Amino acid sequence: MEVKPVKGTHDIIGNDIILYQRIEDALAKIAHTYGYLEFRTPIIEHTELFARSVGDSSDIVRKEMYTFLDKGNRSLTLRPEVTASIIRTIVNNKLYSSQDFPIKASYLGPTFRYERPQAGRYRQFSQFGVEAVGLDSHLIDVEVIALGYNALKNLNFKDITLKINTLGDDASRNQYREALRGYFAGHIHEMCIDCQERLNSNPLRILDCKVEEDRKIIKNAPRIQDFLSEQSKERFSKTINLLDSLNIKFDLDETLVRGLDYYSEVVFEYHYIAPDGKTIGALGAGGHYSHLVEELGGPNLAGVGLSFGVERLAQVVASENLLFDAFPFLAFYIMPIGEVNIEKVYELNEKIHRLGYPSEMAYESKALKALFKKAEKRSALFAILIGEEELEKEMLTIKNLRTKEQTSVALADFDSVANQMVEEELIELNEER
């Protein structure tokens, strides 16, 4: 009997795994650049953690969590997001008492949501993110936004648009929530079931509805800007002015509320427009939170974070061919010719590995035509042709498989020559793209 993967999950193999590793390495590097240290938290948590943090009115808690009772009759959940786990870790380990603020955490790992599988979205997916906790400043908000923006730039995304909004402070949001409840009460009988349920639990979430007919009603809803306190107005003004000075393009989106109930003040999403003009949608998102640490048993500390779905990034990177070096290639393919001492050829292959270059060799002599086909199939940059005469003279013949140029190199000089050849070839290939 053939057993297939669970719906909404997928195997990552072959060329895809190299693409994922390249994306994950780039994300980890940008987090390190900004001083964020990796946290690794369990993928299973007590259900209460997400019910308290994410919010009962969120779609995640209402519809999408994988929740089960363990053998001790405890309610556990496969984590649907990682922010709550990071905050729990900070609280449990009392990191706020022994570290300077902000506490900077990054993470990368599997998350689980029971939602409709579609391109770039799965029920099990890898999520990368960062959290900065303990310092309540628009400067930290902008740092996290800039980190995400630069992460996408490092992955060669060109046309990135930052959508941004503010939900205001507690007083602003409470007034706005009541204004929305009053407005939507007169239309709610015309709206979808989800909106009807959100009217009493959290009318802010109605703004995120994607139903076309509901969007027409939402268009005339009260605006958050009319309810902001002077402090929230000033904070948001400072945020967007600083983003502007950093040349980070943004669009103000007054309907942007995000899907998690713990957000306050600034919220944001990164959107990408393909060269053909098609809008891919949100690649990642985040926002500020004022009470999440306190809600989970810690002191009253603010924080801000963002996250990217690695699968979504991989889908776009692959379809748009954004990363040349995310696909497998060999620097060298070694071709033994004739009755050559195969052990000596193997020693050369191992020498190349120790230099840090990907290389393979043919373990048996074959016709040159067949060997070149194998080199091409492995996307090799160079072929090294080596026979008894080359071994006796301690010389190598290196052929550029793109330009077809051949060079004779002394074995003793290979280290320095190889480095120069590979670097120059990668530059040429990237320029050709």
Secondary structure, 3 states (H helix, E strand, C coil): CCCCCCCCCCCCCCHHHHHHHHHHHHHHHHHHHCCCEECCCCCEEEHHHHHHHCCCCCHHHHHHCEEEECCCCCEEEECCCCHHHHHHHHHHCCHHHCCCCCEEEEEEEEEECCCCCECCECCEEEEEEEEEECCCCHHHHHHHHHHHHHHHHHCCCCCEEEEEEECCCHHHHHHHHHHHHHHHHCCHHHCCHHHHHHHHHCHHHHHHCCCHHHHHHHCCCCCHHHCCCHHHHHHHHHHHHHHHHCCCCEEECCCCCCCCCCEEEEEEEEEEECCCCCEEEEEEEEEEECCHHHHCCCCCCCEEEEEEEHHHHHHHHHHHCCCHHHCCCCCEEEEECCCCCHHHHHHHHHHHHHHCCCEEECCCCCCHHHHHHHHHHCCCCEEEEECHHHHHHCEEEEEECCCCCEEEEEHHHHHHHHHHHHHHHHHHHHHHC
